Amino acid sequence: MDAVILMNEKRKKKHLRHNYTTTLSFSASLPDDVQGIYADSLCAVKYSMDPLVDLKESIIEMVKNVGVRNWEDMEELIYCYVVLNSTEIHGFIVQAFLSLCSS
């Protein structure tokens, strides 16, 4: 199953260094209306055996490295994941955010 995840430049370099290119493509891009702290984020289409785990890892990375400052930043992050992914991935996105918010 393909899931679009967000990452920063450092994580992209790690993936390229470890030759994960067979499961990762940088063919996706953020919607034009995304601005602010996520505007420089990279989108990666990843073939995932476990979309929930991959989405959680991506969300944690974005929160830690980009710096979510308030609820509006979190809403923008959720928006990015929802518009970048197909409807079959939306349930995993919801589960990932809810599980991280309740941890």
Gaussian input, Z-matrix of N, CA and C with variables (Angstrom, degrees):
# hf/3-21g

backbone

0 1
 N
 C     1     B1
 C     2     B2     1     A1
 N     3     B3     2     A2     1     D1
 C     4     B4     3     A3     2     D2
 C     5     B5     4     A4     3     D3
 N     6     B6     5     A5     4     D4
 C     7     B7     6     A6     5     D5
 C     8     B8     7     A7     6     D6
 N     9     B9     8     A8     7     D7
 C    10    B10     9     A9     8     D8
 C    11    B11    10    A10     9     D9
 N    12    B12    11    A11    10    D10
 C    13    B13    12    A12    11    D11
 C    14    B14    13    A13    12    D12
 N    15    B15    14    A14    13    D13
 C    16    B16    15    A15    14    D14
 C    17    B17    16    A16    15    D15
 N    18    B18    17    A17    16    D16
 C    19    B19    18    A18    17    D17
 C    20    B20    19    A19    18    D18
 N    21    B21    20    A20    19    D19
 C    22    B22    21    A21    20    D20
 C    23    B23    22    A22    21    D21
 N    24    B24    23    A23    22    D22
 C    25    B25    24    A24    23    D23
 C    26    B26    25    A25    24    D24
 N    27    B27    26    A26    25    D25
 C    28    B28    27    A27    26    D26
 C    29    B29    28    A28    27    D27
 N    30    B30    29    A29    28    D28
 C    31    B31    30    A30    29    D29
 C    32    B32    31    A31    30    D30
 N    33    B33    32    A32    31    D31
 C    34    B34    33    A33    32    D32
 C    35    B35    34    A34    33    D33
 N    36    B36    35    A35    34    D34
 C    37    B37    36    A36    35    D35
 C    38    B38    37    A37    36    D36
 N    39    B39    38    A38    37    D37
 C    40    B40    39    A39    38    D38
 C    41    B41    40    A40    39    D39
 N    42    B42    41    A41    40    D40
 C    43    B43    42    A42    41    D41
 C    44    B44    43    A43    42    D42
 N    45    B45    44    A44    43    D43
 C    46    B46    45    A45    44    D44
 C    47    B47    46    A46    45    D45
 N    48    B48    47    A47    46    D46
 C    49    B49    48    A48    47    D47
 C    50    B50    49    A49    48    D48
 N    51    B51    50    A50    49    D49
 C    52    B52    51    A51    50    D50
 C    53    B53    52    A52    51    D51
 N    54    B54    53    A53    52    D52
 C    55    B55    54    A54    53    D53
 C    56    B56    55    A55    54    D54
 N    57    B57    56    A56    55    D55
 C    58    B58    57    A57    56    D56
 C    59    B59    58    A58    57    D57
 N    60    B60    59    A59    58    D58
 C    61    B61    60    A60    59    D59
 C    62    B62    61    A61    60    D60
 N    63    B63    62    A62    61    D61
 C    64    B64    63    A63    62    D62
 C    65    B65    64    A64    63    D63
 N    66    B66    65    A65    64    D64
 C    67    B67    66    A66    65    D65
 C    68    B68    67    A67    66    D66
 N    69    B69    68    A68    67    D67
 C    70    B70    69    A69    68    D68
 C    71    B71    70    A70    69    D69
 N    72    B72    71    A71    70    D70
 C    73    B73    72    A72    71    D71
 C    74    B74    73    A73    72    D72
 N    75    B75    74    A74    73    D73
 C    76    B76    75    A75    74    D74
 C    77    B77    76    A76    75    D75
 N    78    B78    77    A77    76    D76
 C    79    B79    78    A78    77    D77
 C    80    B80    79    A79    78    D78
 N    81    B81    80    A80    79    D79
 C    82    B82    81    A81    80    D80
 C    83    B83    82    A82    81    D81
 N    84    B84    83    A83    82    D82
 C    85    B85    84    A84    83    D83
 C    86    B86    85    A85    84    D84
 N    87    B87    86    A86    85    D85
 C    88    B88    87    A87    86    D86
 C    89    B89    88    A88    87    D87
 N    90    B90    89    A89    88    D88
 C    91    B91    90    A90    89    D89
 C    92    B92    91    A91    90    D90
 N    93    B93    92    A92    91    D91
 C    94    B94    93    A93    92    D92
 C    95    B95    94    A94    93    D93
 N    96    B96    95    A95    94    D94
 C    97    B97    96    A96    95    D95
 C    98    B98    97    A97    96    D96
 N    99    B99    98    A98    97    D97
 C   100   B100    99    A99    98    D98
 C   101   B101   100   A100    99    D99
 N   102   B102   101   A101   100   D100
 C   103   B103   102   A102   101   D101
 C   104   B104   103   A103   102   D102
 N   105   B105   104   A104   103   D103
 C   106   B106   105   A105   104   D104
 C   107   B107   106   A106   105   D105
 N   108   B108   107   A107   106   D106
 C   109   B109   108   A108   107   D107
 C   110   B110   109   A109   108   D108
 N   111   B111   110   A110   109   D109
 C   112   B112   111   A111   110   D110
 C   113   B113   112   A112   111   D111
 N   114   B114   113   A113   112   D112
 C   115   B115   114   A114   113   D113
 C   116   B116   115   A115   114   D114
 N   117   B117   116   A116   115   D115
 C   118   B118   117   A117   116   D116
 C   119   B119   118   A118   117   D117
 N   120   B120   119   A119   118   D118
 C   121   B121   120   A120   119   D119
 C   122   B122   121   A121   120   D120
 N   123   B123   122   A122   121   D121
 C   124   B124   123   A123   122   D122
 C   125   B125   124   A124   123   D123
 N   126   B126   125   A125   124   D124
 C   127   B127   126   A126   125   D125
 C   128   B128   127   A127   126   D126
 N   129   B129   128   A128   127   D127
 C   130   B130   129   A129   128   D128
 C   131   B131   130   A130   129   D129
 N   132   B132   131   A131   130   D130
 C   133   B133   132   A132   131   D131
 C   134   B134   133   A133   132   D132
 N   135   B135   134   A134   133   D133
 C   136   B136   135   A135   134   D134
 C   137   B137   136   A136   135   D135
 N   138   B138   137   A137   136   D136
 C   139   B139   138   A138   137   D137
 C   140   B140   139   A139   138   D138
 N   141   B141   140   A140   139   D139
 C   142   B142   141   A141   140   D140
 C   143   B143   142   A142   141   D141
 N   144   B144   143   A143   142   D142
 C   145   B145   144   A144   143   D143
 C   146   B146   145   A145   144   D144
 N   147   B147   146   A146   145   D145
 C   148   B148   147   A147   146   D146
 C   149   B149   148   A148   147   D147
 N   150   B150   149   A149   148   D148
 C   151   B151   150   A150   149   D149
 C   152   B152   151   A151   150   D150
 N   153   B153   152   A152   151   D151
 C   154   B154   153   A153   152   D152
 C   155   B155   154   A154   153   D153
 N   156   B156   155   A155   154   D154
 C   157   B157   156   A156   155   D155
 C   158   B158   157   A157   156   D156
 N   159   B159   158   A158   157   D157
 C   160   B160   159   A159   158   D158
 C   161   B161   160   A160   159   D159
 N   162   B162   161   A161   160   D160
 C   163   B163   162   A162   161   D161
 C   164   B164   163   A163   162   D162
 N   165   B165   164   A164   163   D163
 C   166   B166   165   A165   164   D164
 C   167   B167   166   A166   165   D165
 N   168   B168   167   A167   166   D166
 C   169   B169   168   A168   167   D167
 C   170   B170   169   A169   168   D168
 N   171   B171   170   A170   169   D169
 C   172   B172   171   A171   170   D170
 C   173   B173   172   A172   171   D171
 N   174   B174   173   A173   172   D172
 C   175   B175   174   A174   173   D173
 C   176   B176   175   A175   174   D174
 N   177   B177   176   A176   175   D175
 C   178   B178   177   A177   176   D176
 C   179   B179   178   A178   177   D177
 N   180   B180   179   A179   178   D178
 C   181   B181   180   A180   179   D179
 C   182   B182   181   A181   180   D180
 N   183   B183   182   A182   181   D181
 C   184   B184   183   A183   182   D182
 C   185   B185   184   A184   183   D183
 N   186   B186   185   A185   184   D184
 C   187   B187   186   A186   185   D185
 C   188   B188   187   A187   186   D186
 N   189   B189   188   A188   187   D187
 C   190   B190   189   A189   188   D188
 C   191   B191   190   A190   189   D189
 N   192   B192   191   A191   190   D190
 C   193   B193   192   A192   191   D191
 C   194   B194   193   A193   192   D192
 N   195   B195   194   A194   193   D193
 C   196   B196   195   A195   194   D194
 C   197   B197   196   A196   195   D195
 N   198   B198   197   A197   196   D196
 C   199   B199   198   A198   197   D197
 C   200   B200   199   A199   198   D198
 N   201   B201   200   A200   199   D199
 C   202   B202   201   A201   200   D200
 C   203   B203   202   A202   201   D201
 N   204   B204   203   A203   202   D202
 C   205   B205   204   A204   203   D203
 C   206   B206   205   A205   204   D204
 N   207   B207   206   A206   205   D205
 C   208   B208   207   A207   206   D206
 C   209   B209   208   A208   207   D207
 N   210   B210   209   A209   208   D208
 C   211   B211   210   A210   209   D209
 C   212   B212   211   A211   210   D210
 N   213   B213   212   A212   211   D211
 C   214   B214   213   A213   212   D212
 C   215   B215   214   A214   213   D213
 N   216   B216   215   A215   214   D214
 C   217   B217   216   A216   215   D215
 C   218   B218   217   A217   216   D216
 N   219   B219   218   A218   217   D217
 C   220   B220   219   A219   218   D218
 C   221   B221   220   A220   219   D219
 N   222   B222   221   A221   220   D220
 C   223   B223   222   A222   221   D221
 C   224   B224   223   A223   222   D222
 N   225   B225   224   A224   223   D223
 C   226   B226   225   A225   224   D224
 C   227   B227   226   A226   225   D225
 N   228   B228   227   A227   226   D226
 C   229   B229   228   A228   227   D227
 C   230   B230   229   A229   228   D228
 N   231   B231   230   A230   229   D229
 C   232   B232   231   A231   230   D230
 C   233   B233   232   A232   231   D231
 N   234   B234   233   A233   232   D232
 C   235   B235   234   A234   233   D233
 C   236   B236   235   A235   234   D234
 N   237   B237   236   A236   235   D235
 C   238   B238   237   A237   236   D236
 C   239   B239   238   A238   237   D237
 N   240   B240   239   A239   238   D238
 C   241   B241   240   A240   239   D239
 C   242   B242   241   A241   240   D240
 N   243   B243   242   A242   241   D241
 C   244   B244   243   A243   242   D242
 C   245   B245   244   A244   243   D243
 N   246   B246   245   A245   244   D244
 C   247   B247   246   A246   245   D245
 C   248   B248   247   A247   246   D246
 N   249   B249   248   A248   247   D247
 C   250   B250   249   A249   248   D248
 C   251   B251   250   A250   249   D249
 N   252   B252   251   A251   250   D250
 C   253   B253   252   A252   251   D251
 C   254   B254   253   A253   252   D252
 N   255   B255   254   A254   253   D253
 C   256   B256   255   A255   254   D254
 C   257   B257   256   A256   255   D255
 N   258   B258   257   A257   256   D256
 C   259   B259   258   A258   257   D257
 C   260   B260   259   A259   258   D258
 N   261   B261   260   A260   259   D259
 C   262   B262   261   A261   260   D260
 C   263   B263   262   A262   261   D261
 N   264   B264   263   A263   262   D262
 C   265   B265   264   A264   263   D263
 C   266   B266   265   A265   264   D264
 N   267   B267   266   A266   265   D265
 C   268   B268   267   A267   266   D266
 C   269   B269   268   A268   267   D267
 N   270   B270   269   A269   268   D268
 C   271   B271   270   A270   269   D269
 C   272   B272   271   A271   270   D270
 N   273   B273   272   A272   271   D271
 C   274   B274   273   A273   272   D272
 C   275   B275   274   A274   273   D273
 N   276   B276   275   A275   274   D274
 C   277   B277   276   A276   275   D275
 C   278   B278   277   A277   276   D276
 N   279   B279   278   A278   277   D277
 C   280   B280   279   A279   278   D278
 C   281   B281   280   A280   279   D279
 N   282   B282   281   A281   280   D280
 C   283   B283   282   A282   281   D281
 C   284   B284   283   A283   282   D282
 N   285   B285   284   A284   283   D283
 C   286   B286   285   A285   284   D284
 C   287   B287   286   A286   285   D285
 N   288   B288   287   A287   286   D286
 C   289   B289   288   A288   287   D287
 C   290   B290   289   A289   288   D288
 N   291   B291   290   A290   289   D289
 C   292   B292   291   A291   290   D290
 C   293   B293   292   A292   291   D291
 N   294   B294   293   A293   292   D292
 C   295   B295   294   A294   293   D293
 C   296   B296   295   A295   294   D294
 N   297   B297   296   A296   295   D295
 C   298   B298   297   A297   296   D296
 C   299   B299   298   A298   297   D297
 N   300   B300   299   A299   298   D298
 C   301   B301   300   A300   299   D299
 C   302   B302   301   A301   300   D300
 N   303   B303   302   A302   301   D301
 C   304   B304   303   A303   302   D302
 C   305   B305   304   A304   303   D303
 N   306   B306   305   A305   304   D304
 C   307   B307   306   A306   305   D305
 C   308   B308   307   A307   306   D306

   B1=1.4380
   B2=1.5263
   B3=1.3230
   B4=1.4546
   B5=1.5196
   B6=1.3154
   B7=1.4607
   B8=1.5182
   B9=1.3257
   B10=1.4565
   B11=1.5140
   B12=1.3146
   B13=1.4568
   B14=1.5163
   B15=1.3136
   B16=1.4651
   B17=1.5127
   B18=1.3105
   B19=1.4608
   B20=1.5109
   B21=1.3116
   B22=1.4538
   B23=1.5276
   B24=1.3032
   B25=1.4682
   B26=1.5297
   B27=1.3322
   B28=1.4699
   B29=1.5316
   B30=1.3197
   B31=1.4680
   B32=1.5325
   B33=1.3320
   B34=1.4619
   B35=1.5258
   B36=1.3211
   B37=1.4633
   B38=1.5230
   B39=1.3365
   B40=1.4694
   B41=1.5241
   B42=1.3137
   B43=1.4635
   B44=1.5195
   B45=1.3071
   B46=1.4591
   B47=1.5266
   B48=1.3266
   B49=1.4595
   B50=1.5215
   B51=1.3334
   B52=1.4638
   B53=1.5243
   B54=1.3153
   B55=1.4637
   B56=1.5268
   B57=1.3451
   B58=1.4567
   B59=1.5195
   B60=1.3132
   B61=1.4541
   B62=1.5246
   B63=1.3175
   B64=1.4590
   B65=1.5213
   B66=1.3296
   B67=1.4522
   B68=1.5226
   B69=1.3239
   B70=1.4528
   B71=1.5172
   B72=1.3216
   B73=1.4566
   B74=1.5198
   B75=1.3047
   B76=1.4656
   B77=1.5223
   B78=1.3307
   B79=1.4505
   B80=1.5296
   B81=1.3113
   B82=1.4673
   B83=1.5227
   B84=1.3133
   B85=1.4666
   B86=1.5250
   B87=1.3172
   B88=1.4564
   B89=1.5278
   B90=1.3232
   B91=1.4691
   B92=1.5318
   B93=1.3131
   B94=1.4694
   B95=1.5245
   B96=1.3238
   B97=1.4641
   B98=1.5308
   B99=1.3286
   B100=1.4630
   B101=1.5241
   B102=1.3198
   B103=1.4602
   B104=1.5141
   B105=1.2951
   B106=1.4540
   B107=1.5114
   B108=1.3355
   B109=1.4624
   B110=1.5189
   B111=1.3324
   B112=1.4617
   B113=1.5278
   B114=1.3070
   B115=1.4648
   B116=1.5314
   B117=1.3134
   B118=1.4627
   B119=1.5283
   B120=1.3182
   B121=1.4588
   B122=1.5233
   B123=1.3104
   B124=1.4590
   B125=1.5222
   B126=1.3101
   B127=1.4630
   B128=1.5109
   B129=1.3025
   B130=1.4553
   B131=1.5191
   B132=1.3228
   B133=1.4517
   B134=1.5252
   B135=1.3073
   B136=1.4614
   B137=1.5249
   B138=1.3265
   B139=1.4525
   B140=1.5132
   B141=1.3088
   B142=1.4574
   B143=1.5199
   B144=1.3114
   B145=1.4578
   B146=1.5321
   B147=1.3398
   B148=1.4613
   B149=1.5293
   B150=1.3394
   B151=1.4684
   B152=1.5241
   B153=1.3210
   B154=1.4594
   B155=1.5230
   B156=1.3066
   B157=1.4669
   B158=1.5348
   B159=1.3200
   B160=1.4673
   B161=1.5241
   B162=1.3197
   B163=1.4551
   B164=1.5294
   B165=1.3349
   B166=1.4739
   B167=1.5212
   B168=1.3353
   B169=1.4636
   B170=1.5158
   B171=1.3090
   B172=1.4568
   B173=1.5281
   B174=1.3258
   B175=1.4648
   B176=1.5239
   B177=1.3244
   B178=1.4718
   B179=1.5234
   B180=1.3317
   B181=1.4664
   B182=1.5252
   B183=1.3251
   B184=1.4564
   B185=1.5237
   B186=1.3142
   B187=1.4685
   B188=1.5223
   B189=1.3314
   B190=1.4594
   B191=1.5278
   B192=1.3146
   B193=1.4631
   B194=1.5203
   B195=1.3185
   B196=1.4617
   B197=1.5206
   B198=1.2996
   B199=1.4579
   B200=1.5103
   B201=1.3132
   B202=1.4543
   B203=1.5191
   B204=1.3300
   B205=1.4620
   B206=1.5189
   B207=1.3408
   B208=1.4590
   B209=1.5260
   B210=1.3318
   B211=1.4552
   B212=1.5329
   B213=1.3231
   B214=1.4701
   B215=1.5311
   B216=1.3262
   B217=1.4743
   B218=1.5284
   B219=1.3350
   B220=1.4589
   B221=1.5339
   B222=1.3266
   B223=1.4619
   B224=1.5270
   B225=1.3096
   B226=1.4660
   B227=1.5258
   B228=1.3169
   B229=1.4565
   B230=1.5334
   B231=1.3189
   B232=1.4661
   B233=1.5190
   B234=1.3255
   B235=1.4633
   B236=1.5265
   B237=1.3252
   B238=1.4664
   B239=1.5285
   B240=1.3122
   B241=1.4683
   B242=1.5283
   B243=1.3288
   B244=1.4662
   B245=1.5247
   B246=1.3350
   B247=1.4711
   B248=1.5234
   B249=1.3241
   B250=1.4606
   B251=1.5255
   B252=1.3107
   B253=1.4607
   B254=1.5223
   B255=1.3225
   B256=1.4607
   B257=1.5257
   B258=1.3147
   B259=1.4655
   B260=1.5252
   B261=1.3337
   B262=1.4660
   B263=1.5275
   B264=1.3202
   B265=1.4713
   B266=1.5332
   B267=1.3225
   B268=1.4699
   B269=1.5226
   B270=1.3156
   B271=1.4632
   B272=1.5231
   B273=1.3407
   B274=1.4690
   B275=1.5341
   B276=1.3262
   B277=1.4720
   B278=1.5215
   B279=1.3211
   B280=1.4705
   B281=1.5230
   B282=1.3308
   B283=1.4722
   B284=1.5255
   B285=1.3197
   B286=1.4688
   B287=1.5255
   B288=1.3305
   B289=1.4718
   B290=1.5147
   B291=1.3239
   B292=1.4607
   B293=1.5228
   B294=1.3177
   B295=1.4666
   B296=1.5238
   B297=1.3280
   B298=1.4627
   B299=1.5332
   B300=1.3336
   B301=1.4615
   B302=1.5253
   B303=1.3181
   B304=1.4633
   B305=1.5238
   B306=1.3313
   B307=1.4684
   B308=1.5037
   A1=107.69
   A2=116.61
   A3=120.50
   A4=110.31
   A5=115.99
   A6=122.76
   A7=107.57
   A8=116.76
   A9=120.46
   A10=107.05
   A11=115.57
   A12=121.75
   A13=108.83
   A14=116.73
   A15=121.90
   A16=108.45
   A17=115.86
   A18=120.14
   A19=109.57
   A20=115.01
   A21=119.51
   A22=109.09
   A23=116.60
   A24=121.87
   A25=111.89
   A26=117.56
   A27=121.24
   A28=111.12
   A29=116.81
   A30=120.04
   A31=110.66
   A32=117.01
   A33=119.78
   A34=109.70
   A35=117.48
   A36=121.02
   A37=110.75
   A38=117.42
   A39=120.96
   A40=110.36
   A41=116.75
   A42=120.29
   A43=111.09
   A44=116.76
   A45=119.53
   A46=111.28
   A47=117.14
   A48=121.87
   A49=111.46
   A50=116.90
   A51=121.13
   A52=112.55
   A53=115.87
   A54=122.73
   A55=112.92
   A56=115.98
   A57=121.09
   A58=111.72
   A59=117.40
   A60=121.20
   A61=113.02
   A62=118.92
   A63=119.84
   A64=112.06
   A65=118.54
   A66=121.17
   A67=112.49
   A68=117.50
   A69=121.16
   A70=110.30
   A71=116.36
   A72=121.73
   A73=108.00
   A74=116.40
   A75=120.29
   A76=110.62
   A77=116.99
   A78=122.37
   A79=113.86
   A80=118.18
   A81=121.41
   A82=109.81
   A83=115.83
   A84=119.67
   A85=109.51
   A86=114.94
   A87=121.03
   A88=110.33
   A89=116.89
   A90=119.40
   A91=110.22
   A92=115.98
   A93=120.93
   A94=113.29
   A95=117.82
   A96=119.29
   A97=113.51
   A98=118.14
   A99=120.73
   A100=108.37
   A101=115.48
   A102=121.76
   A103=108.25
   A104=116.76
   A105=119.91
   A106=113.11
   A107=116.35
   A108=120.72
   A109=114.31
   A110=118.67
   A111=120.81
   A112=113.21
   A113=117.95
   A114=121.46
   A115=112.99
   A116=118.32
   A117=121.62
   A118=113.25
   A119=117.09
   A120=120.53
   A121=110.67
   A122=114.98
   A123=121.39
   A124=109.29
   A125=115.47
   A126=121.40
   A127=108.12
   A128=115.91
   A129=120.12
   A130=109.11
   A131=115.65
   A132=120.64
   A133=106.35
   A134=115.48
   A135=120.12
   A136=109.90
   A137=115.62
   A138=118.37
   A139=106.70
   A140=116.56
   A141=120.77
   A142=111.67
   A143=115.17
   A144=121.13
   A145=110.02
   A146=116.91
   A147=122.12
   A148=108.90
   A149=117.74
   A150=120.67
   A151=113.53
   A152=118.13
   A153=120.49
   A154=110.46
   A155=117.74
   A156=121.97
   A157=110.19
   A158=116.87
   A159=119.64
   A160=112.07
   A161=117.04
   A162=119.92
   A163=111.01
   A164=117.36
   A165=120.18
   A166=110.95
   A167=117.12
   A168=120.76
   A169=110.79
   A170=116.85
   A171=121.18
   A172=111.21
   A173=116.90
   A174=120.83
   A175=110.66
   A176=117.18
   A177=120.76
   A178=110.33
   A179=116.76
   A180=119.87
   A181=111.18
   A182=116.91
   A183=119.86
   A184=111.04
   A185=117.49
   A186=120.79
   A187=110.24
   A188=117.48
   A189=121.43
   A190=112.73
   A191=116.69
   A192=119.55
   A193=114.81
   A194=116.79
   A195=119.21
   A196=109.84
   A197=116.53
   A198=120.18
   A199=113.72
   A200=117.08
   A201=121.20
   A202=107.65
   A203=115.92
   A204=120.90
   A205=113.45
   A206=116.44
   A207=119.59
   A208=109.46
   A209=115.33
   A210=119.26
   A211=111.53
   A212=118.42
   A213=120.57
   A214=110.59
   A215=117.17
   A216=120.44
   A217=110.51
   A218=116.62
   A219=120.40
   A220=110.65
   A221=117.30
   A222=120.21
   A223=111.09
   A224=117.01
   A225=121.05
   A226=110.37
   A227=117.28
   A228=121.19
   A229=110.69
   A230=116.78
   A231=120.55
   A232=109.94
   A233=116.64
   A234=121.48
   A235=110.76
   A236=117.04
   A237=121.17
   A238=110.84
   A239=116.88
   A240=120.25
   A241=111.61
   A242=116.65
   A243=119.81
   A244=111.38
   A245=118.19
   A246=118.83
   A247=112.31
   A248=117.80
   A249=120.76
   A250=113.24
   A251=117.41
   A252=121.05
   A253=112.28
   A254=114.62
   A255=121.02
   A256=109.52
   A257=115.94
   A258=120.62
   A259=112.16
   A260=118.33
   A261=119.32
   A262=112.37
   A263=117.64
   A264=122.44
   A265=111.27
   A266=118.64
   A267=121.54
   A268=113.02
   A269=118.40
   A270=120.67
   A271=112.09
   A272=116.84
   A273=120.68
   A274=110.72
   A275=116.02
   A276=120.30
   A277=109.83
   A278=116.22
   A279=120.89
   A280=110.21
   A281=117.19
   A282=121.04
   A283=111.01
   A284=117.29
   A285=121.10
   A286=110.62
   A287=117.01
   A288=119.74
   A289=111.73
   A290=117.33
   A291=119.77
   A292=111.76
   A293=117.44
   A294=119.10
   A295=110.77
   A296=117.32
   A297=119.64
   A298=111.40
   A299=117.12
   A300=120.35
   A301=111.91
   A302=116.92
   A303=119.84
   A304=112.85
   A305=117.61
   A306=120.83
   A307=111.24
   D1=135.58
   D2=178.70
   D3=-91.23
   D4=133.21
   D5=175.30
   D6=-129.39
   D7=140.31
   D8=175.80
   D9=-94.74
   D10=122.37
   D11=179.21
   D12=-113.70
   D13=159.50
   D14=175.89
   D15=-105.73
   D16=147.88
   D17=177.92
   D18=-153.09
   D19=165.97
   D20=174.74
   D21=-98.89
   D22=174.72
   D23=-175.90
   D24=-60.97
   D25=-36.72
   D26=-179.29
   D27=-61.88
   D28=-42.67
   D29=179.72
   D30=-68.63
   D31=-35.86
   D32=177.34
   D33=-60.50
   D34=-44.90
   D35=179.35
   D36=-61.60
   D37=-39.65
   D38=177.98
   D39=-61.40
   D40=-45.70
   D41=179.65
   D42=-62.10
   D43=-42.63
   D44=-179.41
   D45=-67.96
   D46=-37.56
   D47=179.32
   D48=-65.32
   D49=-35.46
   D50=-179.06
   D51=-92.19
   D52=8.08
   D53=174.80
   D54=57.75
   D55=47.83
   D56=174.99
   D57=-87.50
   D58=16.49
   D59=-173.57
   D60=-63.61
   D61=-19.91
   D62=179.39
   D63=-72.17
   D64=-22.57
   D65=-179.96
   D66=-112.38
   D67=3.49
   D68=-173.33
   D69=-134.93
   D70=132.78
   D71=177.18
   D72=-132.71
   D73=140.28
   D74=178.61
   D75=-100.55
   D76=40.90
   D77=-175.96
   D78=-86.68
   D79=-11.86
   D80=179.91
   D81=-90.56
   D82=158.04
   D83=176.53
   D84=-142.17
   D85=153.65
   D86=-179.52
   D87=-64.95
   D88=149.12
   D89=174.49
   D90=-62.16
   D91=153.42
   D92=-177.47
   D93=-62.81
   D94=-25.27
   D95=-176.87
   D96=-84.93
   D97=1.17
   D98=176.49
   D99=-82.66
   D100=121.55
   D101=-179.85
   D102=-133.87
   D103=-175.04
   D104=176.98
   D105=76.20
   D106=-141.03
   D107=-169.92
   D108=-68.34
   D109=-20.02
   D110=-178.48
   D111=-98.00
   D112=-3.39
   D113=-173.71
   D114=-59.12
   D115=-29.91
   D116=-178.51
   D117=-96.85
   D118=7.57
   D119=-179.10
   D120=-73.33
   D121=153.39
   D122=178.61
   D123=-100.70
   D124=145.47
   D125=176.57
   D126=-107.80
   D127=134.51
   D128=178.70
   D129=-130.33
   D130=130.46
   D131=173.51
   D132=-88.46
   D133=122.30
   D134=-174.48
   D135=-123.78
   D136=129.17
   D137=170.88
   D138=-74.01
   D139=121.55
   D140=-171.71
   D141=-123.98
   D142=129.77
   D143=171.98
   D144=-80.43
   D145=-22.85
   D146=-179.71
   D147=-140.01
   D148=82.28
   D149=-177.12
   D150=-57.19
   D151=-34.03
   D152=-179.34
   D153=-61.31
   D154=-48.28
   D155=-179.92
   D156=-64.13
   D157=-45.25
   D158=-178.86
   D159=-64.74
   D160=-39.12
   D161=177.86
   D162=-67.31
   D163=-42.71
   D164=177.12
   D165=-57.74
   D166=-46.38
   D167=179.95
   D168=-60.99
   D169=-41.99
   D170=179.66
   D171=-65.44
   D172=-44.04
   D173=179.48
   D174=-62.69
   D175=-45.71
   D176=178.82
   D177=-59.57
   D178=-44.26
   D179=178.64
   D180=-59.73
   D181=-45.19
   D182=-178.10
   D183=-65.17
   D184=-41.75
   D185=179.78
   D186=-63.70
   D187=-44.24
   D188=-178.26
   D189=-71.76
   D190=-46.35
   D191=-171.11
   D192=-88.36
   D193=-29.84
   D194=179.32
   D195=-90.26
   D196=-35.55
   D197=175.40
   D198=92.05
   D199=80.16
   D200=175.27
   D201=-71.43
   D202=121.41
   D203=-174.77
   D204=-100.36
   D205=-23.77
   D206=-174.96
   D207=-159.10
   D208=-179.79
   D209=-176.96
   D210=-66.22
   D211=-32.79
   D212=178.92
   D213=-62.21
   D214=-38.39
   D215=176.25
   D216=-63.39
   D217=-40.54
   D218=179.14
   D219=-66.29
   D220=-41.12
   D221=177.07
   D222=-61.36
   D223=-40.31
   D224=178.21
   D225=-63.90
   D226=-39.25
   D227=178.23
   D228=-64.75
   D229=-45.51
   D230=176.69
   D231=-58.98
   D232=-44.56
   D233=178.83
   D234=-56.23
   D235=-45.18
   D236=-179.67
   D237=-57.77
   D238=-48.55
   D239=-178.77
   D240=-63.94
   D241=-40.38
   D242=-177.38
   D243=-68.23
   D244=-46.42
   D245=-176.81
   D246=-72.56
   D247=-24.65
   D248=-178.86
   D249=-82.55
   D250=-19.48
   D251=-174.19
   D252=-111.24
   D253=154.71
   D254=177.27
   D255=-71.16
   D256=163.43
   D257=-178.41
   D258=-61.39
   D259=-26.63
   D260=179.17
   D261=-69.06
   D262=-16.29
   D263=178.46
   D264=-95.00
   D265=-16.90
   D266=-174.31
   D267=-57.52
   D268=-38.75
   D269=178.13
   D270=-62.39
   D271=-37.62
   D272=176.72
   D273=-66.65
   D274=-36.98
   D275=178.43
   D276=-62.62
   D277=-47.95
   D278=178.82
   D279=-59.15
   D280=-48.44
   D281=179.76
   D282=-59.38
   D283=-43.02
   D284=-178.18
   D285=-62.65
   D286=-49.38
   D287=179.88
   D288=-63.37
   D289=-45.14
   D290=-178.51
   D291=-64.61
   D292=-41.10
   D293=-179.47
   D294=-66.97
   D295=-35.88
   D296=179.44
   D297=-73.54
   D298=-34.30
   D299=178.53
   D300=-71.34
   D301=-27.32
   D302=-179.15
   D303=-92.00
   D304=-3.77
   D305=-179.36
   D306=-80.45

